[in-house]
C-alpha cells in the first residue's frame, strides 16, 4: 500500500517491541497508519510510543493468548494485520534438545499465528484487508540448530495458504500473505543463530556472513514486509501436483513429453479410426486404426508416430 492508502487506516503488529516487528511498526506509522503494537514487554512498547507519538498504541499482552487475539481484533478491526510474534529457539543440535526446548516455537509461533488467523476469518476483517504472517527461510531450507523452529515456520506458511483458500472460497476479500525472510544478524534472534552456525562451520561471524549475501534489516522489512524476503520458493504441494500431472501425461504419451507429442502429432496426423478391427490372412488379429499400440515392456519406439502414442495403419499383405 502507498502512504496515501495507509493514511487513516489501522494496522496491528504483534511482536512490535523488537526486531522485524518494531521496524514494521515504525514504517507503518511514518506512512500515516494508526499502529497498534502488541508485545509482552511493556517498557519497550512505551519507548516506541515515545518515539512515534499518538499514532502508536501500545498493548501489553501475550500474542499467543486466543482471548487477546479475539478481543483486539474486535476492538481495533485492523486493515493490516502483521503476525510477527515468536519465541527465540535454543541454538543447539538435535541431540542436545529436550522436547520442551524443541517444541517452543510450536507452542508460541504456531499457536499465535493460528489464533489470529482464525479470528481474522471468524469476524471477518473488512474486504481488502491484508494479513501478513512472518514465516522464515528455514521453512524451506531447514534449521538443524534450532529445534522445531523450521517445522513451526513451515506450518505457519501452510496455515496462511489454507486461510487464503478459505477467504477466496467464502468471498471474504481478505488477503493472506506469508513472507520468508532469510537468516540475518540484524535482529536479536538472528544474531544468536548466525553466531551458532558460524561456530558450527568453524568460521568467524564476518566470514560466515560473506557467504550469505546482503542481510535483511528491520528497517528494510518495514519498508515492504511483503517483499522483504524476495520471491517465495515454490509451494511443495503445488510442485508435487505438477509433477504428478507431468507423469500422467508422459504415461499417456508413451513416455514422451507432451510438447514432443504435439510436434509429432502435427507432423504425422492421426488417421481416422476404422469402425471395426481388421484381420490378417493368417488369422492374427490386427488393431483398428487409431487404437493404441501394444508394446513389449521396455521396447523403444522407432519413429515419431510411435512416440506420439499410436502406430500408422497396418499394411495387410495378401496370402501366399
N, C-alpha and C positions, 0 to 999 in steps of 0.2 A: 504494500500500500504506500501511496505517496503521503507527504506531510499534510497535504490538503485533505486527503481521505481520512487520515488519522485524527485530525483536529476534532476535538469534542467527543471522540469515541472512548470507550472504557476498555482497557487491557488489564488482564490479570496474569501475573507471573508468579509461579511457585519457585521456591529456592532463590528468591530475589536478593538474598543478603550477601552473596558471594559468587565469584566465577562468572559463567555464561549468563546466569540469571540476573546478576547485577548489571552486566553490560547491556543486556536486552532491555531491562527496565529503564536504564538511563537513556538509551537511544529512543525508546518509545516516548518517554516523557519529553525529550528535546524536540520531537517531531509533533508535539501537540496533543498526545493522548493523555487521558487521565489514567494513571497506572496504580493498580492495587498490587502491592508486593506481599507475598506470603512466605514466612520462614519462621523457624523456632527461635532464632537469635534476635531478640527484641532490640538489643543495643545496636547491632549492625543495621537493622531497619531504621532506627531513629537517626543514625548517622546519614543514611541515604536520604531520608526525608529532609534533613538539614541541608543537604546538597541540592535536592531537586525542588524543594518548596511544596506549595499546596497541590501541585499536580501529582504528588505521590502520596498514597495512603498506605501506611504500614499495618499489617495484620500479623500478630504473633500467633501462630498456630502450627499444628503438626499437619503437613500436607498429605500424609498418608492416612489421616483420620477421615473415614467416609462421611461422618456427620459434618465436619468442617467443609468438605467439598460441596455437599448439598447446600448448606447454609450460605456459603459465599457466592455460589453461582446464582442462587435465588436472590441474594441481596444486591449484587452488582450487575448481573446479566451482561457479562463481558462480550464485546465484539471480537476481541482477540484473546485467546487463552493459550498461554505458553506453559507447558508442563516440563519443568526443568529440575525439580527437586530430586534428590537422590542421596544415597549413602556412599561414603568412601570405602572401597573394598580393602581388605587386608592384603598387602602385597607379599604373598608367599606362594610357593609352588603347591600343587595339589596335596601332596602327602603331608604338608605342614599346616593344612587347614583342618578345622573341625566343621561339623555340619552347621553349627551356629554361624561361624565366620563365612563359610561357603555360601550360605543362603541369605546373607544380609541384604543383598540387592534385590532378591526376590521379595523379601518382607517389606522393603521400603520402596524401591523404584517401581516395581511392577504393581504393587498394591496402589501406590499413589496414582500411576497412570490409569489403572483400571477404574478407580473410584471417580476420578474427574471426567474421564471419557464417558463413563456410564451416565453421570449426571448431565453432561452436555447433551446426550441423546434423549434422556428422560424428560428434561424440562420442556422442550428442547431450546437450544440457543436460537437466536433470530437467523433467518436465512441470510446467507452471505458471511456469516461468522467463520472464523478460522481457528482451528485447534492445532497447535504445533507441539509435537512431542519430541523431546530430545532423547534420541537413542544414542548410538555410538558406532564408530567404525569397527569396534570389537565385535559387534553383532554379526559381521561378515568374516572378519579375519581371526576372531578368537582372541583370548587374553589369558594365557596359561599362568600368569602370576596374580590373577585377580579373582580366584574362586569362581563363583557363579555369575560374575559380572557380565560376561559376554552373553550367556544364555538369557539373563534377565533383560538385557538391552535388545536382544533378538526378539524376545516375546513382546516388548513394547512396540517394536516395528510391526510385527504381525497384528497386534491388537489395534494399532492405528489403521492398518489396512482393513481390518474387519469393520471398524467403526465407519470408515469411508464408504464401504459397501452398504452398510445399513442406512446411512444418510441418503445415499443415492436411491436405494430401494424404496425408502419411505418418502422420498421427495422433500427432505428437510432443508436442502440447500446449504448444509454445513460442510466446510472443507476440513479434512483431517490430513495432516502432513507430518511425516517423521523425517527428521534430519539425522545424519550420521557423522558427527564431527570426528576428526582423527585425533590421535594422541597429541597432546600439546603441553608444554611446561608452563603455560601462561595461567593456569588455574592451580589451586592447591591440590586437588585430586590428581590432575595431570602431572604435576611436578613430582609427586611421590612415585607415580607409575614410571615416569621417564627415568628417575634415578634407579629404580629397581631393575628395569630392563637394560639400562646401560651397564650396571654391575653384572648382570647375568651374561652379557656379551663380552665382559672384560674390557669395556671402553669407558672413557670419561663421558660426562654428560654432553659436553660440547661436540665431541666426535660423534656420539650417537645421534645427536640432533641433526648433524650434517647429512646423515643418511636418510632423514625423514622428510626433508623438504621444508618449505615455509610453514611456520607454526601459526595456528589459528589463535587469535586473541579474543578476550571478551568484547572488546570494542568492535572488532570486525564481526563477531557473531551478532552484536546488537544492531549493526547497520542493516543486515538482512539475514535473520535467523533461518529463513527457508533455504537460502542458497549458500550458507556459510560453509557447508561441507562439500560443495560442488555436486556434480551429478550423483544420484544414488546408485549403488550397484544394482544389477538386475535382481528382481524378486525370484528367489529359488522356486517358489510354486509355479510362477509363470514360465520359468525356464524349463522346468520338468514337463509342463504341459506342452510346450513347443517341441521338446524332444520326443515325447510320445506321439504327437501328431506327425512329426517327420518320419518316425519309424513306421507308422501305419501307412504313410504314403509310399515309402520305399518298398514295404512288403507288397503293396498292391500293384507296384510298377516293376516287379521283378528285380528288386534290389538297386534300381537306378534312381537317381534323384528326380523329383518332379519336373525340374526345369529341363533336364536332359530328355525326359519322356515327352515333354511338349515339343521340343525341337524334332525328335524322331517322328512324332505323330504328324508334324507339319510336312516332313519330307516323304513320309510313307503313309498316305491317307488310309484310314481303316476302310476296308471294303464292306459293302452292305451284307448283313448276315443272311445266310440261307435259312429257309424255313425249317428244313429237316436235314439231319446229317446224311452224308453220302456213305458209300461203302466201297472198299477196294475189291477188285475181282477175286482176289484170293480169300475174301471173307473177312479181312481185317477192317475193323470199324475206323471211319475217318470222321474227325470232328467237323462240325459245321463251321462255316466261315464266321470269323469274328469271335469264336469261342476261345477261351483262354487256353494256352498250351499246356500239355502235360510234360513236365520236365523231370529228368532224373535228378535226385538230390545232389546239389553242388555242381551241376553241369553249367558251364558258362555259355551264354548265348553268343552267336557269331555275327549278327548283323543288327542294324539299328532297329529294324522292325521287331525283332525278338526282344531287344532291350526295352522296347515300349510296352511289352507285355502281351503281344499277340503274334501269331505266325501268318505269313501270307497264305492264301487259299491253297490247299494241297493240289498237286497235279496227279490225276488218276490215269495211269497207264493202261492201255488195252491188254487183255490177257493174251498170253502166247501159248 
